[in-house]
Amino acid sequence: MKQASLLILTHALVLAAGYGLHKAAARTDHAAVTSPASPDQSISPPPRQMVEIPQMTGEPSWSSNQYRQAWKALKGAGIPVAELATLRQKILREWASKDLRSALIFWSDAETLRSSEVSNSIQKSFDGHEEEMLDWINAGDFGLDGTPLLFALTSRINDKNPSLMLKLLPKVPGDFQAAILQDLFGSQTYPGPAGASMDDRIAGIATLPDARLRSLAWEAVFKNMANHGEDRFHELLAREDIPADAHRGALEFFAEALAREQLPAKAMERFRKLTPANQGEMGPSLLAQAEKFSFAFPLAVTNAITMLAESDQWQLIAGKGPEAIDQFLKSSKPNTEALSRWALQLPARDETADTFKRAVAARFREDLAGGTEWARSLPEGWHRQQALAQLATSVNTNR
């Protein structure tokens, strides 16, 4: 009796037998396929075993069309899922090693791809074909959405050869470039066998071919440093070669980091490290980020207004401070007594009056009697006058 594997690597079987033998694999006992015999000849099934696809080493080898037929035959063979996955990966690896483009075109047409599947199955076949693959992806060879292949390819290049990724970056679709640069320049450990210093990252940025890519790379560096490497953040921010977009992005990242800082003294210490010009430029973003995160970081708004007051950003406080307090009250439900005590720290200025009143009004709404006693107990001066003025408004509103 002659044992046959699921797929026999012969041209005759592929074309003439039409993969009839694959039906044997659908039986759970994996019955053997034998040569023709008399009707009374008994057939003893062999022990259950994993079906193997022999390695295609030597000539002649399968054509792309034969690989395609093998893949389709397996799809309808009724093989258990785990075994089917193993067989298909073997076919795909062999196919990709001989004709990468046709294998990927067929796979992307026949399957719903995930980037993890692409990476785990055939990523080694990408080596040496990186630039070609980008050309194929850009040409639409892999359908309308080549993202899984693009993600798998660029992830492998990032890990194995960051300098090559920088060279090929102009060929990467524009909406994907920022994510690649974030991986390359925004990680806490720069890619490479032993990692690399911040100076190595900066040197890498200088090799990028155009201003847009350099700006995106700088933004990736600053985004990471605003949260993990502030010791050099301010030094790098002062560089004259930082693109304007990256400079603005850096301040936005820093504003978010400050909004998340819950210790007022620590937040102020970090804020004071900025130059007066950068403090002024960051002001609107700082207040916007504080409002955005006030539900999770209750001190964000009051910390931000305190910083704006220290940096003399009075017009910003006058225009946006009351609204920020309203958002803070809506999202955080703060202790109104503590909020009114904070308001007493605001400088006595026309620009801070409305912000002060919004803060103390919350105390009056919550406890009018107690708030009245508090306001009348304040020492003579601007804060007492503003508190009593808001008290009168609150009393009239409650009638």
Secondary structure, DSSP 8 states (H G I E B T S, - for coil): -----SS---HHIIIIITTGGGGGGGSTT---------TT-----------------SSS---HHHHHHHHHHHHTS---HHHHHHHHHHHHHHHHHH-HHHHHHHHHHHS---HHHHHHHHGGGGTT-HHHHHHHHHTTTT-S--HHHHHHHHHHHHHH-HHHHHHHGGGS-HHHHHHHHHHHHSSSS-SSTT---HHHHHHHHHTSSSHHHHHHHHHHHHHHHHHH-HHHHHHHHT-TTS-HHHHHHHHHHHHHHHHT---HHHHHHHHHTS-HHHHHHHHHHHHHHHHHTTTT-TTHHHHHHHHHHHTT-HHHHHHHHHHHHHHHHHHH---HHHHHHHHTTS-S-GGGHHHHHHHHHHHHHH-HHHHHHHHHHS-SSHHHHHHHHHHHHHHHHH-
